[in-house]
């Protein structure tokens, strides 16, 4: 039987790229972070594009600046899922990022503060000491950092699941939050609903958030309602429409774009 080859013609920041590879080859390549987040991975849309496409499509593919919250979240993921990669993080003994001690060591990079690492290690312990969380993360047929691709609304999308628990048929995502009581609002603000929708389509499983409060260390397990998925689907549809208009329509002039609202 002949292998099915996937042709991926996508315009990314004005570049037209074709990839003649089968799905298995693509997924193997996307397992590598440098490929997933680099030019090869940029052939696909992802949940990180959704908010920008909805808010300001012209800025959708401009790289975002370093963010301490993303760095903390990434270290938390790595602690639990890929501890062998912790050596890639630079940690500075300083109280804040405004001190001379920090700036001398960081050299312009965004680095973790020692007290942030202590906080993350404590959050990791809280999660892994919880029997339900530990079983969901470690027990049975589970995979970590799993890439997948699919087509949604006429465009190619990618995602990389933190945890795929095949026994429970769950995609599990680890999140930190500054206030767990307000997580449902954070989920809408930060487009976790579109993430849940995209990943449910990528993997065919339900989506579950394991959330830890950075202040109280309280743990929350948040599953997703049909309405939550539907809100995510609506966002992805609108983001795809914006992408089609701004990056694929030959007769569209972005300079003529403006927002029109009645106050």
C-alpha positions in Angstrom: 0.0 0.0 0.0 1.3 3.4 -0.9 2.0 5.9 1.9 -0.3 8.9 2.0 1.8 12.0 1.5 0.6 15.3 3.0 1.1 18.4 1.0 0.9 21.5 3.2 0.6 24.7 1.3 0.5 27.5 3.9 1.3 31.1 3.8 3.3 32.0 6.9 4.4 35.6 7.2 4.5 36.0 3.5 6.4 32.7 2.9 4.8 30.0 0.8 6.0 26.6 2.0 5.2 23.0 0.8 6.1 20.0 2.9 6.0 16.7 1.1 6.1 14.3 4.0 3.8 11.6 5.4 2.1 12.3 8.7 4.4 10.0 10.7 7.4 11.9 9.5 5.9 15.2 10.3 5.0 14.1 13.8 8.5 12.7 14.4 9.9 16.1 13.4 7.5 18.0 15.6 8.6 16.1 18.7 11.7 18.2 18.6 11.1 21.5 20.3 13.3 23.4 17.8 11.3 22.1 14.9 7.9 22.5 16.6 8.5 26.1 17.5 10.7 26.9 14.6 10.2 27.4 10.8 9.0 23.9 10.2 6.3 24.1 12.9 5.3 27.5 11.7 3.7 25.9 8.7 0.8 25.1 11.1 -1.6 27.3 13.1 -1.8 26.7 16.8 -3.7 27.9 19.8 -1.1 30.5 20.5 -2.2 32.2 17.2 -5.9 32.3 18.1 -5.9 35.3 20.5 -3.7 37.3 18.2 -5.8 36.5 15.1 -8.9 37.6 16.9 -7.5 40.7 18.4 -5.1 42.0 15.8 -4.5 39.7 12.8 -1.6 41.9 11.5 0.4 41.0 14.6 -0.5 37.3 14.6 2.9 36.0 13.6 5.1 38.6 15.2 7.2 36.9 18.0 6.1 37.8 21.5 8.5 39.1 24.1 9.8 37.0 27.0 7.2 36.6 29.8 8.1 35.5 33.4 4.7 33.8 33.8 5.4 31.6 30.7 8.8 30.8 32.0 7.4 29.7 35.4 4.8 27.6 33.6 7.4 26.0 31.4 9.6 25.1 34.3 6.6 23.6 36.2 5.8 21.5 33.1 9.5 20.4 32.8 9.8 19.5 36.5 6.9 17.0 36.2 7.2 15.8 32.6 10.8 16.2 31.4 13.1 16.7 34.5 16.2 15.8 32.4 15.7 19.2 30.6 15.8 21.3 33.8 19.5 21.9 33.2 18.5 24.1 30.2 17.1 26.8 32.6 19.3 29.5 34.1 18.5 30.3 37.7 19.7 33.5 39.4 20.1 34.2 43.1 18.3 37.5 43.3 15.2 38.9 44.9 13.9 40.6 41.7 14.8 41.1 38.0 15.6 44.7 38.7 18.7 44.1 40.8 22.2 44.5 39.6 22.9 40.9 40.7 20.2 39.6 38.4 21.3 41.7 35.4 24.9 40.8 35.8 24.2 37.1 35.7 21.2 37.1 33.2 23.1 39.1 30.5 19.9 40.2 28.9 18.2 36.8 29.1 14.9 36.1 31.0 16.0 33.9 33.9 14.2 32.2 36.8 14.7 33.6 40.3 15.7 31.2 43.0 12.6 31.8 45.0 10.4 31.1 41.9 12.2 27.7 41.5 11.5 27.0 45.2 7.8 27.8 44.7 7.6 25.6 41.6 9.3 22.7 43.4 6.7 23.0 46.1 3.8 23.0 43.6 5.3 19.9 41.9 5.4 18.1 45.3 1.7 19.1 46.0 0.6 17.7 42.6 2.6 14.5 42.8 1.6 13.8 46.4 -2.0 13.8 45.3 -3.0 10.3 44.5 -5.5 11.2 41.8 -3.2 13.6 40.0 -0.2 11.3 40.2 -2.2 8.4 38.8 -3.5 10.5 35.9 0.0 11.7 35.1 2.0 8.6 35.6 -0.1 5.4 35.8 -0.9 3.1 32.8 -0.6 4.0 29.2 0.5 7.6 29.2 2.6 9.7 26.9 4.2 13.1 27.4 4.7 16.1 25.1 2.9 14.4 22.2 2.5 16.4 18.9 -0.4 16.0 16.6 -1.7 17.7 13.5 -5.2 18.0 11.9 -7.2 20.2 9.6 -9.8 22.6 11.0 -11.9 25.0 8.9 -9.7 24.6 5.9 -6.3 25.2 7.7 -3.7 23.0 9.1 -3.3 23.1 12.9 -0.8 21.6 15.4 -0.7 21.0 19.1 1.6 19.3 21.6 -0.2 17.7 24.5 1.4 17.8 27.9 0.0 14.4 28.8 -2.1 11.9 26.8 -3.6 9.3 29.1 -4.9 6.6 26.8 -6.4 4.4 29.5 -8.6 7.3 30.7 -9.0 8.7 27.1 -7.9 12.2 28.4 -5.6 14.9 27.2 -4.2 16.5 30.4 -2.8 20.0 30.6 -0.9 21.4 33.5 -1.6 25.0 34.5 -0.5 27.4 37.2 -2.7 30.2 38.2 -2.5 33.2 40.5 -6.1 32.6 41.8 -7.7 29.2 41.4 -11.1 30.6 42.3 -11.0 32.7 39.1 -9.6 30.0 36.9 -12.9 29.8 34.9 -12.5 33.4 33.9 -8.8 32.9 33.2 -9.7 30.0 30.9 -11.7 32.3 28.7 -9.3 35.2 28.9 -6.3 33.1 27.9 -8.1 31.0 25.3 -8.0 27.7 27.2 -11.4 27.0 25.6 -10.0 27.1 22.1 -7.1 25.0 23.3 -9.5 22.4 24.6 -11.4 22.4 21.4 -8.3 22.1 19.2 -6.8 19.3 21.2 -10.0 17.3 21.4 -10.0 17.4 17.6 -6.3 16.5 17.4 -6.5 13.5 19.7 -10.1 12.5 19.9 -10.1 12.6 23.7 -11.7 14.8 26.3 -9.6 17.6 27.8 -8.7 18.0 31.5 -6.8 20.8 33.3 -4.8 20.1 36.4 -4.3 23.5 37.9 -2.2 24.7 40.9 -2.6 28.0 42.7 0.8 29.7 42.9 0.0 31.3 46.2 -2.1 28.8 48.1 -0.9 25.6 46.3 -4.5 24.4 46.1 -5.0 21.9 43.3 -8.0 21.9 41.0 -9.2 19.4 38.3 -11.2 21.2 35.7 -13.0 19.2 33.0 -14.7 20.8 30.0 -18.4 21.3 29.4 -20.0 21.1 25.9 -20.5 24.9 26.1 -16.8 25.4 26.9 -15.8 23.4 23.8 -18.4 25.3 21.7 -16.9 28.6 22.8 -13.5 27.3 21.8 -14.8 26.1 18.4 -16.3 29.6 17.7 -13.0 31.2 18.5 -11.1 28.8 16.2 -13.6 29.3 13.4 -13.2 33.1 13.6 -9.5 32.9 13.9 -9.4 30.7 10.8 -11.5 33.2 8.9 -9.2 36.0 9.9 -6.2 34.0 8.8 -7.8 33.3 5.4 -8.6 36.9 4.9 -5.3 38.4 6.0 -2.8 35.8 4.9 -4.4 33.8 2.0 -6.8 36.2 0.2 -4.9 37.6 -2.8 -7.3 40.6 -3.3 -7.3 41.8 0.3 -5.3 44.9 1.2 -4.5 44.8 5.0 -3.9 48.6 4.9 -7.6 49.0 4.4 -8.5 47.1 7.6 -10.1 48.9 10.5 -12.3 48.1 13.5 -15.9 49.4 13.4 -18.0 49.5 16.6 -20.9 51.5 18.0 -20.3 52.9 21.5 
